[in-house]
Amino acid sequence: MRKSKSFLFLVVILVTLALSKVVLLGVVTRMSLQCGMVTGQIQIGTILHTILEIYPMVIFKV
């Protein structure tokens, strides 16, 4: 019982992290769209690349 509870807690944390990243990405996207389309696309690409690099590290660290 205790093991499943801690696993559920871990899932909640991962989902929360994912949601916060999506929200952050949305905010940055909106800001960068106001700055300009080309720079926005570059920023979004960089952010996605960074998330893809960091996210596996976060999962394996936990």
Beta strands, then each sheet from edge to edge (+ up, - down):
end
